[in-house]
């Protein structure tokens, strides 16, 4: 009976060590995933800012082109 209890104890020690190892690996993976998420979030914010600036530049260019087209039409009316 003592041998069986000792064998069970040894198995429990192995199981405990395995579970501790899995927990450590899981924590490492979750930490890396969290870092990646925050990095991606920052990159997305930066891209949104750049996109907003580009949209404003496009809007200004359209306005300039519309003014040029309007100016040409006015010139054509008087020529």
N, C-alpha and C positions, 0 to 999 in steps of 0.2 A: 504494500500500500504506500509506503514512504517513497519507493522508487517511482510509482505512478504520479504521486503528487509532485515529486521533483521534476519528472518529465513534463508534466502540465505547466509547471512554473517556467521551465526552459522555453516551452512553446509560447507562453504568454510574453516572455521577455523578447523573443524574436518578433512576435506580432507587434509589441509595443515599439520596438526599434524601427520596424518597417513603417508603422503609422507615423512615428516622429519624423522619419525621413520624408515620407509623402507630404506631411504638413510643411516641412521646411521647403521642399520643392514648390509646393503650391504657393507659399508666401512669396517666394522669389519670383514666380511667374506672375502673380497678381501685382507685385510691385512694379515689375517691368511693364505690364499692361497698363497700369495706372500712369506711369511716366509717358508711355506712348500716347495715351488718350490726351493728357494735358499738352504734350508737344503738338499733337494734331489740332487740338482746339486753338492753340496759339497761331498755328499756320493758317487755319481757316479764317480766323479773325483778321490776320494780315492780308490774306487774299481778298476778303470782303472789302477791306479798306482800299486796296489797290483797285478793285473793280469799281467801287464807288467813285474814285478819282477819275478812272477811265470813262465812266458814264458821263461825268460832268464835262470832260474834255470833248467827248463825242457830241454832247448837247451844244457846246460852244461852237464846234466846227459846223454843225448843221445850221446854227443860226447865222454864222458867217457866210456859208454857202447860200442860204436863202437870201441874205442881203445882196450878195453878188448877183444872184439870178434876178432879183427884183431890180437892181441897178441896171442890168443889161436890158431888161424889158423896157424900163423907162427910157434908156438911151435909144432903143430901137423905135420907140414911139415918136421920138423927136428927130430921128434921122431920116 
